[in-house]
Amino acid sequence: MRYDTSWLGLEADALTSLDLLLDRARKQVVRSDGELVGSVSVRAADAPGLWRVANGIDRGTRTSLTGRIELRVVALDEWLRRHAKGGGRGLVEILESVTPLAFPKRVAAERDGKRFAVVDSAADAFGGSPPAWLGEWLTYVATERAVYTDPDAVVNAAKVLAFLPVDDVVLTVLAELATGDTKALTKRATTRLVLRGLAFEYDVDAPTSSADERSLWSRAGVVVDSLSSRVLIRGLRFRLDSPVAKWANEAAELGEPCVLTLDQLLRHRLTPTDAPIYVCENPAVLESAARRLGPTSQALVCTEGQPSVAATTLVSRAGGSIRWRGDFDWTGLRTTGAAIARFGATPWLMDIETYSAALERGESEPLKERDHRAESPWEPTLASEMALRGRAVMEERLVERLLADLA
């Protein structure tokens, strides 16, 4: 590297040799984080004109036969300042006149400062009542690359999480309400951080698929796509106030299942009659009812697993009683408990007797290890028994019993 040291008045070979010495000094100054400590050395054979300069710096007695020239960094700095014309450029100034020095400790401190500032801003979005899971999420955020590369994504994610849960709000509308920017949640870094926060909040694993992500959004009341959010129904009748309600009622008269999208529920304001509604989790139950029961059987809604926003929207409009059930696994207990709390639902064959009897009828798959235990406040011994047995029972095993109730 060439340094501007022509003002020293040295001969050309000495200036070239001094450049080599300054290169060594650059490495030492960076290594010591800007402190002028330690020594640097070069082989005399690589810098033939340097021995006279070195003698002038520290009043040494080197000769052309010297094998290695070594100098203290502070002595080099002092010598440069003594010989500087028109206002003293020391070693660091000369080095930085070519390329700015990057000191690792200072860079790390600046990065840490930036990281802490972004994390603090994210925490501020929750105001004075932070949720219990916030600490876990902030710890996770502090390790994310986005905290350095895209701090706005982090802060926007915090604003969205602080705004949740909502009641059937479309994703772009949520972005506008929470951040003032309708496109905030089109940025992958922001959505990933929001979904990770929801996973902490609901105590589930981080999403690994689009289905997992939709489930988390739905759980928080967010509509990702009003056309893809759907619910299966059979025998459910609506008040006649739209063409969609009319053909749904015609399907009910025939005992045929049909699909309603969230878009239809919202645009046509579909409202069920006051008849009781039964809710199951697995499509096999609804399909069996369609094949084996007549059109006069009970109205049945199928959530197809974790209830979609379409399913919760439909059930929330029910005028009559709601009987709810799911698989005998932790997700089934969670969704049933949530339906009791949100809709005033009554558990439908979600009791210890039904679980135990079904368990005795054959081999059952183990409860998923990665899933977290849920409770059954409507019947506490159910969750305890499931934890003790360690086995799940899917609704398919209960089809005959469920059809008997529906008939």
C-alpha positions as CSV (number, residue, x, y, z in Angstrom):
1,M,0.0,0.0,0.0
2,R,1.4,3.5,-0.9
3,Y,1.2,6.2,1.8
4,D,1.7,9.9,1.3
5,T,5.0,10.4,3.2
6,S,6.8,12.5,0.6
7,W,6.9,15.4,3.1
8,L,9.5,13.4,5.1
9,G,12.1,14.2,2.5
10,L,13.4,10.7,2.3
11,E,15.0,9.0,-0.7
12,A,12.8,6.9,-3.0
13,D,14.1,3.6,-1.7
14,A,13.5,4.7,1.9
15,L,10.0,5.8,1.2
16,T,9.2,2.4,-0.4
17,S,10.6,0.6,2.6
18,L,8.7,2.8,5.0
19,D,5.4,1.8,3.2
20,L,6.2,-1.8,4.1
21,L,6.8,-0.8,7.8
22,L,3.5,1.2,7.8
23,D,1.6,-1.8,6.5
24,R,2.9,-3.8,9.4
25,A,1.9,-1.0,11.7
26,R,-1.6,-0.9,10.3
27,K,-2.1,-4.6,11.3
28,Q,-0.8,-3.9,14.8
29,V,-2.9,-0.8,15.4
30,V,-6.1,-2.6,14.2
31,R,-5.2,-5.7,16.4
32,S,-4.8,-3.4,19.4
33,D,-8.1,-1.6,18.7
34,G,-6.4,1.7,18.0
35,E,-3.9,1.8,20.8
36,L,-0.3,2.5,19.9
37,V,1.3,-0.5,21.7
38,G,3.6,-3.3,20.8
39,S,6.2,-3.5,18.1
40,V,6.4,-4.1,14.3
41,S,9.2,-5.6,12.3
42,V,10.3,-6.2,8.8
43,R,13.1,-8.2,7.2
44,A,15.9,-5.8,6.2
45,A,16.2,-7.6,2.9
46,D,12.6,-6.6,2.1
47,A,13.2,-3.0,3.0
48,P,16.9,-2.1,2.1
49,G,16.5,1.6,2.6
50,L,14.8,1.4,6.0
51,W,17.8,0.9,8.4
52,R,18.9,4.5,8.3
53,V,15.3,5.7,8.9
54,A,15.0,3.3,11.8
55,N,18.2,4.6,13.4
56,G,16.7,8.1,13.1
57,I,13.5,7.0,14.8
58,D,15.0,5.4,17.9
59,R,18.7,6.5,17.6
60,G,19.7,3.0,17.0
61,T,23.0,1.6,15.6
62,R,21.6,-0.6,12.8
63,T,23.7,-1.1,9.7
64,S,23.1,-2.5,6.2
65,L,24.0,-5.9,7.7
66,T,21.0,-5.9,10.1
67,G,18.8,-8.9,9.5
68,R,15.5,-7.6,10.9
69,I,14.4,-4.1,11.7
70,E,12.1,-3.8,14.7
71,L,10.4,-0.6,16.0
72,R,8.0,0.3,18.7
73,V,4.7,1.6,17.3
74,V,4.6,4.6,19.7
75,A,8.2,5.5,18.6
76,L,7.1,5.5,15.0
77,D,4.1,7.7,15.8
78,E,6.3,10.2,17.7
79,W,8.8,10.3,14.9
80,L,6.2,11.0,12.3
81,R,4.7,13.8,14.4
82,R,8.1,15.4,14.9
83,H,8.8,15.5,11.2
84,A,5.3,16.5,10.1
85,K,5.1,19.8,8.4
86,G,2.2,22.2,8.9
87,G,0.4,20.5,11.7
88,G,1.3,17.0,12.8
89,R,0.0,13.9,11.2
90,G,0.6,10.9,13.4
91,L,0.6,7.3,12.5
92,V,-3.2,6.7,12.7
93,E,-3.9,9.8,10.5
94,I,-1.4,8.6,7.9
95,L,-2.9,5.1,7.9
96,E,-6.5,6.3,7.6
97,S,-5.6,8.8,4.7
98,V,-5.4,5.7,2.5
99,T,-8.1,3.4,4.0
100,P,-10.2,3.9,7.1
101,L,-9.2,1.6,10.0
102,A,-11.8,-0.8,11.2
103,F,-11.3,-1.7,14.9
104,P,-13.0,-5.0,15.8
105,K,-14.0,-4.1,19.3
106,R,-15.4,-0.7,18.2
107,V,-17.3,-2.3,15.4
108,A,-18.7,-4.9,17.8
109,A,-19.7,-2.2,20.2
110,E,-21.4,-0.2,17.5
111,R,-23.2,-3.3,16.3
112,D,-24.3,-4.1,19.9
113,G,-25.5,-0.6,20.4
114,K,-27.6,-0.7,17.2
115,R,-29.0,-4.1,18.2
116,F,-29.9,-3.0,21.7
117,A,-31.6,0.1,20.2
118,V,-33.7,-1.9,17.8
119,V,-34.7,-4.4,20.5
120,D,-35.6,-1.6,22.8
121,S,-37.8,0.0,20.1
122,A,-39.5,-3.3,19.6
123,A,-40.2,-3.6,23.3
124,D,-41.6,-0.1,23.4
125,A,-44.3,-1.1,20.8
126,F,-46.0,-3.1,23.6
127,G,-46.3,-0.1,26.0
128,G,-46.5,-0.7,29.7
129,S,-48.2,-4.1,29.7
130,P,-45.8,-6.5,28.0
131,P,-47.1,-10.1,27.5
132,A,-45.5,-12.9,29.3
133,W,-43.8,-14.3,26.1
134,L,-42.3,-11.0,25.0
135,G,-38.9,-11.7,26.7
136,E,-38.5,-14.9,24.7
137,W,-39.3,-13.2,21.5
138,L,-37.0,-10.3,22.1
139,T,-34.2,-12.7,22.9
140,Y,-34.9,-14.4,19.6
141,V,-35.0,-11.1,17.7
142,A,-31.6,-10.1,19.1
143,T,-30.0,-13.1,17.3
144,E,-31.7,-12.4,14.0
145,R,-29.8,-10.9,11.1
146,A,-32.7,-8.4,10.4
147,V,-31.9,-6.6,13.6
148,Y,-28.9,-5.2,11.8
149,T,-30.0,-5.3,8.1
150,D,-33.6,-4.3,8.4
151,P,-34.5,-2.7,11.8
152,D,-37.8,-1.4,10.4
153,A,-38.9,-5.0,9.8
154,V,-38.3,-5.8,13.5
155,V,-40.1,-2.7,14.8
156,N,-43.1,-3.3,12.4
157,A,-43.3,-6.9,13.5
158,A,-43.5,-5.7,17.2
159,K,-46.2,-3.3,16.3
160,V,-48.2,-6.1,14.6
161,L,-47.8,-8.4,17.5
162,A,-48.9,-5.7,19.9
163,F,-52.0,-5.2,17.8
164,L,-53.0,-8.9,17.8
165,P,-55.3,-10.7,18.3
166,V,-57.9,-9.3,16.0
167,D,-61.4,-10.4,14.9
168,D,-61.3,-11.6,11.2
169,V,-59.0,-8.8,9.8
170,V,-57.5,-9.2,6.4
171,L,-53.7,-9.2,6.3
172,T,-53.2,-6.0,4.4
173,V,-55.7,-4.2,6.6
174,L,-53.9,-5.5,9.7
175,A,-50.6,-4.0,8.3
176,E,-52.2,-0.6,7.8
177,L,-53.9,-0.6,11.2
178,A,-50.7,-1.7,13.1
179,T,-47.9,0.1,11.1
180,G,-49.6,2.6,8.8
181,D,-48.1,0.7,5.8
182,T,-50.3,-1.7,3.9
183,K,-47.2,-3.4,2.5
184,A,-45.5,-3.9,5.8
185,L,-46.4,-7.6,5.9
186,T,-45.4,-8.3,2.3
187,K,-41.8,-8.2,3.6
188,R,-40.7,-11.8,4.5
189,A,-38.5,-10.6,7.4
190,T,-41.5,-9.0,9.1
191,T,-43.9,-11.9,8.6
192,R,-41.3,-14.4,9.8
193,L,-40.8,-12.4,13.0
194,V,-44.5,-12.0,13.6
195,L,-45.1,-15.7,13.1
196,R,-42.3,-16.5,15.5
197,G,-43.8,-14.3,18.1
198,L,-47.2,-16.0,17.7
199,A,-45.5,-19.3,18.1
200,F,-44.1,-18.1,21.4
201,E,-47.5,-16.7,22.4
202,Y,-49.4,-19.9,21.7
203,D,-46.5,-22.1,22.9
204,V,-46.2,-24.1,19.7
205,D,-43.3,-24.9,17.4
206,A,-42.1,-22.3,14.9
207,P,-44.1,-22.8,11.6
208,T,-42.3,-24.9,9.0
209,S,-45.0,-24.9,6.2
210,S,-47.6,-22.7,4.7
211,A,-50.2,-24.6,6.5
212,D,-48.5,-24.0,9.8
213,E,-48.3,-20.3,9.0
214,R,-52.0,-20.1,8.0
215,S,-52.9,-21.9,11.2
216,L,-51.1,-19.3,13.3
217,W,-52.5,-16.4,11.5
218,S,-56.0,-17.8,11.8
219,R,-55.5,-18.4,15.5
220,A,-54.8,-14.7,15.9
221,G,-57.9,-13.8,13.9
222,V,-56.0,-12.7,10.8
223,V,-57.3,-13.5,7.3
224,V,-54.4,-14.3,5.0
225,D,-56.7,-14.9,2.0
226,S,-60.5,-14.7,2.2
227,L,-60.9,-17.1,-0.7
228,S,-58.7,-19.8,0.5
229,S,-60.1,-19.7,4.1
230,R,-63.0,-22.1,3.9
231,V,-65.3,-24.2,6.0
232,L,-67.2,-27.5,5.2
233,I,-70.9,-27.7,6.1
234,R,-73.7,-30.2,5.9
235,G,-77.3,-29.6,6.8
236,L,-76.7,-26.0,7.9
237,R,-79.5,-23.6,7.0
238,F,-79.3,-19.9,6.7
239,R,-81.6,-17.0,6.9
240,L,-82.6,-16.2,3.3
241,D,-80.9,-12.9,2.6
242,S,-78.7,-13.7,-0.4
243,P,-78.3,-16.1,-3.4
244,V,-75.5,-17.9,-1.5
245,A,-77.8,-18.6,1.4
246,K,-80.4,-19.9,-1.0
247,W,-78.2,-22.5,-2.6
248,A,-76.6,-23.5,0.8
249,N,-80.2,-24.1,2.0
250,E,-81.0,-26.2,-1.1
251,A,-77.9,-28.3,-0.4
252,A,-79.1,-28.8,3.2
253,E,-82.5,-29.9,2.0
254,L,-80.7,-32.6,-0.1
255,G,-78.3,-33.6,2.7
256,E,-75.4,-32.6,0.5
257,P,-72.2,-31.1,1.9
258,C,-70.9,-27.8,0.5
259,V,-68.0,-25.4,1.0
260,L,-68.2,-21.8,2.1
261,T,-65.4,-19.4,1.8
262,L,-64.7,-16.5,4.1
263,D,-65.2,-14.2,1.2
264,Q,-68.8,-15.5,0.8
265,L,-69.5,-15.3,4.6
266,L,-68.3,-11.7,4.7
267,R,-69.7,-10.3,1.5
268,H,-73.1,-12.0,1.8
269,R,-73.3,-11.7,5.6
270,L,-74.5,-15.3,5.9
271,T,-76.3,-15.9,9.2
272,P,-77.3,-19.4,10.4
273,T,-80.8,-20.1,11.7
274,D,-81.3,-20.8,15.4
275,A,-81.0,-24.6,15.0
276,P,-78.3,-26.4,17.0
277,I,-74.9,-26.8,15.3
278,Y,-72.5,-29.7,15.8
279,V,-68.8,-29.1,15.0
280,C,-66.2,-31.8,14.2
281,E,-62.6,-31.6,13.2
282,N,-62.2,-34.3,10.5
283,P,-63.8,-34.3,7.0
284,A,-64.3,-38.1,7.3
285,V,-67.1,-37.5,9.9
286,L,-68.9,-35.1,7.6
287,E,-68.5,-37.4,4.6
288,S,-69.9,-40.3,6.5
289,A,-72.9,-38.2,7.6
290,A,-73.5,-37.2,4.0
291,R,-73.5,-40.8,2.8
292,R,-75.5,-42.4,5.6
293,L,-77.8,-39.8,7.1
294,G,-80.8,-38.2,5.6
295,P,-81.4,-34.4,5.1
296,T,-83.2,-34.2,8.5
297,S,-80.1,-34.9,10.6
298,Q,-78.4,-32.3,12.7
299,A,-76.4,-29.4,11.1
300,L,-72.7,-30.2,11.0
301,V,-69.7,-28.0,10.5
302,C,-66.2,-29.4,9.9
303,T,-63.1,-27.3,10.8
304,E,-60.7,-29.5,8.9
305,G,-58.2,-29.4,11.7
306,Q,-57.3,-26.1,13.3
307,P,-60.3,-23.9,12.8
308,S,-59.9,-21.4,9.9
309,V,-61.1,-17.8,10.1
310,A,-64.0,-18.9,7.9
311,A,-65.0,-21.6,10.4
312,T,-64.8,-19.3,13.4
313,T,-66.7,-16.5,11.6
314,L,-69.5,-18.9,10.7
315,V,-69.8,-20.4,14.2
316,S,-69.7,-16.9,15.8
317,R,-72.9,-16.1,14.0
318,A,-74.8,-19.1,15.1
319,G,-78.1,-18.4,16.7
320,G,-78.6,-21.8,18.4
321,S,-76.5,-24.0,20.7
322,I,-73.1,-25.2,19.6
323,R,-71.7,-28.7,20.3
324,W,-68.0,-28.8,19.7
325,R,-65.4,-31.5,19.5
326,G,-62.0,-32.4,18.0
327,D,-59.5,-35.3,18.1
328,F,-58.4,-36.6,21.4
329,D,-55.0,-34.9,21.2
330,W,-53.6,-31.7,22.6
331,T,-54.8,-29.7,19.6
332,G,-58.3,-31.1,20.0
333,L,-58.3,-30.1,23.7
334,R,-57.0,-26.6,22.9
335,T,-59.6,-25.9,20.1
336,T,-62.4,-27.2,22.3
337,G,-61.4,-25.1,25.2
338,A,-61.2,-22.1,22.9
339,A,-64.6,-22.7,21.5
340,I,-66.1,-23.0,25.0
341,A,-64.5,-19.6,26.0
342,R,-65.2,-17.8,22.7
343,F,-68.6,-19.2,21.6
344,G,-70.1,-20.6,24.8
345,A,-69.9,-24.1,23.1
346,T,-70.7,-27.3,24.9
347,P,-68.2,-30.2,24.5
348,W,-69.5,-32.9,22.3
349,L,-68.3,-36.4,23.5
350,M,-65.1,-34.8,24.7
351,D,-65.1,-36.7,28.0
352,I,-62.9,-39.3,29.7
353,E,-65.5,-42.1,29.2
354,T,-65.6,-41.6,25.4
355,Y,-61.8,-41.4,25.3
356,S,-61.1,-44.5,27.4
357,A,-63.7,-46.6,25.6
358,A,-62.3,-45.6,22.2
359,L,-58.8,-46.3,23.3
360,E,-59.6,-49.9,24.2
361,R,-60.9,-50.6,20.7
362,G,-57.5,-50.8,19.1
363,E,-54.0,-49.4,18.6
364,S,-53.7,-45.7,18.8
365,E,-51.0,-43.4,17.7
366,P,-48.8,-41.7,20.4
367,L,-49.4,-38.1,21.3
368,K,-47.0,-36.0,19.4
369,E,-43.8,-35.3,21.4
370,R,-43.3,-31.9,19.9
371,D,-46.8,-30.7,20.8
372,H,-47.3,-29.2,24.3
373,R,-49.8,-30.6,26.7
374,A,-53.2,-28.8,26.9
375,E,-55.7,-28.8,29.6
376,S,-59.5,-29.8,29.6
377,P,-61.0,-27.3,32.1
378,W,-64.5,-28.7,31.3
379,E,-63.3,-32.1,32.6
380,P,-59.8,-31.9,34.1
381,T,-59.4,-35.7,34.5
382,L,-59.5,-36.0,30.6
383,A,-56.2,-34.2,30.1
384,S,-54.6,-36.1,33.0
385,E,-55.7,-39.5,31.6
386,M,-54.5,-38.6,28.1
387,A,-51.1,-37.6,29.5
388,L,-51.0,-40.9,31.5
389,R,-51.9,-43.1,28.5
390,G,-49.8,-41.1,26.1
391,R,-52.1,-42.0,23.2
392,A,-54.3,-40.0,20.9
393,V,-57.7,-41.0,19.5
394,M,-58.8,-39.6,16.1
395,E,-62.4,-38.9,15.3
396,E,-62.5,-41.5,12.7
397,R,-62.7,-44.2,15.4
398,L,-65.8,-42.5,16.8
399,V,-67.7,-42.1,13.6
400,E,-70.5,-44.5,14.6
401,R,-71.1,-42.8,17.9
402,L,-71.0,-39.4,16.3
403,L,-73.5,-40.4,13.6
404,A,-75.9,-41.7,16.2
405,D,-75.9,-38.2,17.8
406,L,-76.3,-36.5,14.5
407,A,-79.2,-38.7,13.5
